[in-house]
Amino acid sequence: DLNRVKDHFKQFQGGRVILTKDEDSGVAFICLDHPEKKNSFSGKMMVELNEIISELADWKKGKGLILHSKGNVFCSGVFLDMAKNFLNDPEQAYRMSFLMQDSCRRFLSLPFISVALVQGKVRVFVG
């Protein structure tokens, strides 16, 4: 049950995800705000992102979305202090995967153009 998973992850505090919508232009901004941890996702942030995507899915004036972050690192993944609790617990790992998969699937289904504004150093690996 997605709501139980969200209730569980809300307890893992740190950072925030901020939604700003410009009703005139139809452009929304999602900001990952956890710069002291290189904008890594806490459980609370995962829940906030999921709820923001739900709000955007119902936004009738939406035309575009810009995903960005505070500081000089876009996103370093999941907050390691939280993730280490899940490495040896398959049920916890499944819950985190379930929540983020739901968010990503619905993010891709949003009915408007989405881009990411990546700031800071970028490493490109060629294989």
Buried (B, 14 or more C-beta within 10 A) or exposed (E): EEEEBBEBBBEBEBBBBBBEBEEEEBBBBBBBBBBEBBBBBBBBBBBBBBBBBEEBEEBEEBEBBBBBBBBEBBBBEBBEEBBEEBEEEEEBBEBBEEBBEBBEEBBEEBEBEBEEEEEEEEEEEEE
